[in-house]
Amino acid sequence: MSDKVPVGMIGIGNMGGAMAAHLLAQGWQVHVHDVDDHCTKKIQDFGAFAHDCSAKLAIHCVVIIVCVVDAMQTESVLFGPQGAAAVMQPGQTVLLCPTIAPEDVERFAARLAAQGLHTIDSPMSGGPARARDGSMSLMLAAPDAVLHGCQALLTALSSKRFHVSQRPGDAARTKLVNNLLAGINLVGAAEVMVMAQRMGLNMATTLDVIEQSSGQSWIGSDRMKRVLANAGAGDYAPRAHMTLLQKDTRLAVAAAQAAGFTGPLGASAAAVFEAASQAGMAELDDAAVFKYLQSHHDFTRTHT
């Protein structure tokens, strides 16, 4: 694909909305669909064309980007009663961006291939700000010819593209590896910051030391700064909901087990996000894992 062909974006929440806005700013024609009318109206103000179902969107587009939350939503927007796949023509391409199980990616790709449609397994990482400026990461698994056909779009979306393999499903596996480490790092950062607080240390100073020392991680720094915001009261307005890492770490642990591996940290991190969500923090930013650990001082005793 050498020109700016019409693109469809199904799911225009934090990430999808940022990606759509970025494409629009670069002169792409973008068609959008989301169940949330507020999201739709917001992106229309940037020049997007809104549609009330995925099928109507797909009629106008060459490439469809699916940016919903999970496999159930993906199946609905592609193969449901008003799904995009039913009206797509052979040769069109679907980018699957949600973090979902590899076997679900393989299943969707097979169904699309049966209709002559291409699939790019393309989970993303980096958050809405990086999606908005085109600096997010894209993990890509698809045949070379399919990627070449979408090169202009992929370049527009991301300055950090990793061709994992030719096989859809492998990018999903890579994303789960990454997100499990992100979850482990975030739980670790929250744990040591609660520890610092209990020891009477200044948390801002402690975080400054960590950021310049061997304990630093990007997600730990990013989220713990939210914890320290508002004069220490915290800012837990959701940029990435707690439920996302709850889902992603659960899927990652399951993928590891399917590969015959059980590590010492993954399941423990997944249990923290599960417990925090069940404790009423599901709709908060995942930085609230600090708030959860702060109020559950003996997690091991409570969850063993």
Secondary structure as UniProt FT lines:
FT   STRAND          7..10
FT   HELIX           14..25
FT   TURN            26..27
FT   STRAND          30..33
FT   HELIX           37..44
FT   TURN            45..47
FT   STRAND          49..50
FT   HELIX           54..58
FT   TURN            59..60
FT   STRAND          63..66
FT   HELIX           71..79
FT   TURN            81..82
FT   HELIX           85..87
FT   TURN            90..91
FT   STRAND          93..96
FT   HELIX           102..113
FT   TURN            114..116
FT   STRAND          118..121
FT   STRAND          124..125
FT   HELIX           128..133
FT   STRAND          137..141
FT   HELIX           144..149
FT   HELIX           151..157
FT   STRAND          160..165
FT   TURN            168..169
FT   HELIX           170..198
FT   TURN            199..200
FT   HELIX           203..211
FT   TURN            214..215
FT   HELIX           218..227
FT   TURN            228..233
FT   HELIX           242..258
FT   TURN            259..260
FT   HELIX           266..276
FT   HELIX           277..281
FT   TURN            282..283
FT   HELIX           286..288
FT   HELIX           289..295
FT   TURN            297..298
FT   HELIX           299..302
//
